[in-house]
Amino acid sequence: MSLTSQSFVQDDLPEALAPDPQNKKDFKVADNCFAFSPGQLNKLYNSKSLPALYTIGELHGLEYSLRTNLDAGLSAGESILPGAVILEKTRQAALFKLLSCYYWQNIKLPKVDCQVRVVHSGRLRMVHINDMVVGDVVYIGPGDCAPADGVVIVNHGLEYDESIATSELDQIEKVTGEKATANKNPFTISGSKVLEGLGTYLVTNVGLYSMYGRIIVSLGTESAPTPL
C-alpha cells in the first residue's frame, strides 16, 4: 500500500479494533506517524477492553507503535517524527500500514489551565495540560486527576475514583499493563481521580479524543478535569 494513502486496510483489523459506526472519522487520520489511529486506541477504554490491549501488543506494543520509551518518556524538545511506524505483527497478527509526519493535532479541551508531571528524556518535568501529546509518560499520585487516557506502566498501589466516566462508585484498583486480568485492568481514564498510590502511565488519547473529551462533547459543556 502506498505511503500516500490516507486509509488502512479494514479487512486486516481484528474485531477488537474495528471502527465504531458513530466514531468512524477517528479511525482515519491523515499524516499519522503512529501505527494506530485515535479511534483504535480509544477502543482500549470502551468497556475497558483487554482484547484490544492484547491486539495492540500490550505495553511494549504501545511503546513501539507510539514511538516513546516506557522509562524515559518522549525526548525533550521533540516535535517532529520523521517517517512512519509500520506494525507488521501484533498479538493477533493484525496488519497495519499507516502514514508519516507529525504528531496528531493536539485538540484541546477549553478553559483548562494546569500543569502536568511528565517524564521527558528520563527526567520529571512540568508541562501545561494542553501541551501533552500521545506517547507522554505521566506521573500521578493521590489527589491527582488523570489529564488523559492511558495504560499504567508503574504501579504502587494505585486506586482510582472513575465515577465521572463510568458511574462506578467503588474504588478501582489498578494493575500494570503487563498484569492485566479480567478482574483488574491497567486503564487510566481521563478525569478519574487518584485516591491512593503512586505510579506512571503511558498517554494514548488526549483532548477531545479522550474519554473525558467525548463526555464533554456529548454534554455540550466546557468544563475540564480538576487541575493536578
Secondary structure, 3 states (H helix, E strand, C coil): CCCCCCCCCHHHCCHHHCCCHHHHHHHCCCCCCCCCCHHHHHCCCCCCCHHHHHHHCHHHHHHHHCCCCCCCCECCCCCEECCCCEECCCCCCCCEECCCEECCCCCCCCCCCCEEEEEECCEEEEEEHHHCCCCCEEEECCCCECCCEEEEEEEEEEEEECHHHHCCCCEEECCCHHHCCCCCCCEECCCCEEEEEEEEEEEEECHHHCHHHHHHHHHCCCCCCCCC
